[in-house]
Amino acid sequence: AVQRVAEKYRWSISPYYLSLIDDDNKYDPIKLQAIPVAAELMDKGLADPMAEEYTNPAGAITRRYPDRVIINVTNQCAMYCRHCQRRRNIGSDDHHTPRKKLEESIAYIKANPEIRDVLITGGDALLLSDATLHWLLGQLYAVQSVEYVRLGTRVLVTMPQRITDKLVNILRKYAPLYINTQFNHPRELTQESKEACDKLANAGIPLGNQAVLLNGINDDKYVMRLLNQELLRFRVRPYYIFHAKRVVGTTHFNTSIDDGIEIMEYLRGYTSGMAIPTYIINAPKGHGKTPIAPQYLISRGKNSVKIRTWEGKVFDYPNPPTRD
């Protein structure tokens, strides 16, 4: 299966992430994210479910919202996850976005002063060289309207050795700077990853996690609770749980929305609010993130509302009319 899939979809895995695989477990959650399976050859799903190809106004920019943009800086990752939403961009070789395209992206941001938030991603933002990353961050923070920059990376999970003292010393020069990563299972939370997270957190860089809800990997309320609780111990704030997109070659990872709702309802009762991320569905055709949550507001009356608690108990709560 690996060879047949590799003829259609590229795959690569870092030695570090490979070392985490339990070869004796056919359903190992590390293996399922890293090693191709025959199910990828099914042609269900869409190549570009978020219509990113149609939200590219200039350079390497993706823009879906009025005040923020994405800069796609590379197609390279330390590992090509089998559930990748941008597998159409992986191609047959690694390449970084040319400097000219990055300059066009910066010019676009300068020309649109309503843009205040820039996400650098790809691929993996931290697969850029230290020098290129230093240059790009310097250019972005020099734009008057840019208030902060976010980096999207999975190296904290797949290659934590990338978080060197030299890299951290570059990143700490820019503030506010935020890093979002993607831990999907508690087994990924190793001592090596903790040391990488600690380096960044000690440099004053807030860390967030954007898990993906994946069939057979973390679509279990107990697994997700442990993941989010352990993330806080790693100084990483659970930020999002993404409902897996229907990307061609990845639909075997899809769960039902009901599964996600059940997990969110369980988390509300059995862990602290700090450990509860927002469950997100990406609307079709690039129409952005839509938060999905259990329904706790049952009905609205003239002077009260009916609410449901995490235990399923129902109460009336006063709701006086809005003051003029």
N, C-alpha and C positions, 0 to 999 in steps of 0.2 A: 504493500500500500504506500509506503514512504516514497519509493521510486516513482510510482505512477503519479502521485500527488506532486512530487517535486518537478515533474515535467510541466506541470501547469502552474503551480504556485511555489515561489521560492521559500526556502526555509533555512534557518540558521539558529544556533543556540550557543550561548556563552558557556565556556567550561564550568564556570561557577554554578549557573542554573542547572546544567546537566548533572552536576554532583548532588543536587537535591532530590533527584528522581529516585523513587523506590521501584526498582526493576521487578520486584516480586509482586507488585500490586498493579494489576491490569488497569484499574481505575484510579491510579495515582493522580491527584489534582495538579501536580507539577507537570507530569508527563502529558496530561490531556491538554494543557496550555501550550506545550512546546513541540510535541512530536506529531507529524501529519497522520491523518487517518483517512480511510477510503470515503467516509461520509463527506469530505470536502469536495469530492468530485460531483456531487449532486448539484444541479444547476439552479437550485432554488435561491431566491433572494435577489438583491439588486447590487450592482457594482458600486453605486454612489447614492445610498439612500438619503443622505443629507444634502444632495444636490450641491456639493461644494464646487463642482466645476462651473456652476452657474452663479456663484456668489464670489467671484474673483474679479474685483474691479481694476486691479493693477498689480504688477510685480508678483510677489508670492503671497498676496493678501487673500484671506477669506473674511467676508464681512456679512454677518447676519443681523447685527444689532446696531442701533444708532451710535453708541458711545464706545464700542470696543471692536477690535479686530484680531485675527490670527495671522501670524507670519509663519509659513511653512518653510523651515530652513534646511531640511534634509529629508531623504527617504530612508535613511539608515537607522537601524536599531541594534542594540546589543543582542536581541533575540527577536525573531519575527513570530509574534504571538499568533496562534492558530485562529483566534477570534478577532483578528485585527479589522478595524472598520475601514482602513485605508489600504488594503492589500492591493488595490488596483494601482497604487503608486510605487509599490516595491520594485517592480521590474526585475531585470536580470543582474543588475549591478548596483553598487552603492554610489550615490552622488549627492553632494551638497548643492544647495541653491546657489547659482553664480552670484558673485558680488554685485554685478549690474542689476540683477533682479532684486536683491536686498536693498540697494540704493533706491530703486524705483518704489519699493515698499515704504521706505522711510520718507521719500518725497510725498507719497500719497498721504501719509499720516500728517505730515506738516501742512499739507494743503487742506486738511479736514480737521480743524481745531476742536470739533466736538468729540474727537477720539481721545479718550482719557486712560484707556486700559488696553494693554497689548499682551497677547499670549504668544509666546514663542514655542513652537512645537514642530512636528514633522510627520513621520519619523520621531526621533528623540532629540530634544533640544540639546542635551548634554553630550551628544555624540559629535557636536561641533568641536573644533580645536579650542584650546584655552584662548588663543590669540583672537580667533574669529568671534568667539563669544564676548570677549572683552570689548572688541571694536563695536559689535552690534549693540550691546548694552549701553556703551558710551554714546552712540548715535541716538538711541531712543530716549535716554534720560536727558539729552540736550534739547529735545522737542518740548516746547513750553507747555503744551496741552497734556502731555503724557504724565499722569499722576503715579502710576506704578506699572510694573511689568510682571508677568507670570511666566514660569517655565514649566512646560509639560515634559515629564521624563519618567521612564520606568527603570533607569539604571539602579535606583535604590533597591529594586527587587531583583533585577536580572544581572547586574554587574556592579555591586556596591563599591568595588575597588576604584571605580572612576572618580569617586568623591575624594580627591587628593587634597592635601593642605594647600597646594598651589591654586587649585580650582576654587576652593573655599575663600582664599584670600582675594581672588578676583571678584567673586560674587558679593562678598561683604562690603565692597566699595559702593554698591548700588542699593539704595533703599528709598521707598519700600519695595522689596522684591519678594515674591511668593513662589513656592515650588509645589506643584501638584504631581502626585505619583499614582501608581495603581498596584496596590497589594490586593490580591483576590482570595487568598487563603491563608490561614494562620501558619501553615508550614513554611510560607515564604518569609516569615518574620524571624530571621536568623540573627545570630550575634553579629555577623558581618554587616547585615542591613542596619542593625541598631547602631553600630559604630558610625556608619555613614550618616544616618539620621541625626545622631548626636552632634557630629561635626557641623552640620548645617544649622541645627537648632542653636548650638552654642554661638554661632556667628550671627544670630538674630534673625534668621530666615524662617518665617512660618511655613509649616509643611501641612499639606492637605492630601487626603486620599480619595481617589475616584475609582471605586471598585466597579466591576461589571458583573451583573447577575448572570451566572453561567450554569447551564444544566450539567449536573453531575460533579460540579466543582464547589459551588458555594450556595446553591439553591436550597439551603437548609437553615432554619432559624437559629439553631445552636451554633453552627459553624460561623454564621454571620455575626452573632453576638460575640463570640470569642475573638473573631477577627477585629471587630471595632474596639473592643475593650483592650486588646493587646496593642492596637495602633496608638491609643492614648498613652500607654506605657512607653512607646517608642517616640513620643512627643509629636505624633502625627494626628491631626484632627480628621475624623471621618467627615467627608464633605458631600460626596455624591455616591449613590448606587445607581449606575446606569442600567436600564433595561437593554439587553443586548439587541443591537440593530440587526435587521434582516439583510445582512451582507452576503452576497453570493459565496458559497463555499463554507459558510459558518453557521448555517441555520440549525445544525445539530446541537448548538449551544443554546438555542432559544428556549426560554421558559414561558409560562403563562404570566400575565399581569397579576392574576390571582395569587400566584406564588410570591410575587414581590410584595403585594399588599399584606399577605399573611406574615411575612418576615417583618415588615414595618410595624404591624400591630403588636407582634411579640416583643420587639425591641422597646416599644413605648412602655411596656409594663415591666420589663425584666432587665433594663439597664438604664444608666443615667442619660439625660438629654445630650450630654457631651459626646456620647458614643452612638448617637442616632444621626446618620446622614440623611440627606434628602433623596428620595427615590425619583428618578428622572426618566421620562420617555422623550426621545427626540422626535418632534413632529415631522411628518413626511415633507419632502421637497424643500428642506432647508428652512423650515418655519420655526426652528428654535426649540429650546428645552421647555418641557411641560412637567411641572411637579405633580406627582401622583401620591395620594395619601389615603389612609383609612378615613371613613366618614364618621366624625365625632359629633358634628352638628346635625341633629336628626330633623328638626323642624324649627320654624320661626313663627311665633305668635305676635299679637299686637304689643304686648308688654313683657314677653318672656321668650326664651328659646329653650328647646329641649336638647340636652346634651347626653352623650354616652361616654362613660369612662373606659379606661383600658380593661377593667374587669367586666365590662358589659352592663354595668348599672346605669340606669337612666334617671336623669334629674331635670327639673325645671329650674332655669336660672333667670333672674330678673333682667330685663332689657328695656329700660325706659326709652321713650321716644327721643330721637335726635333733637338737640336744642337748636333753635333757629339762630 
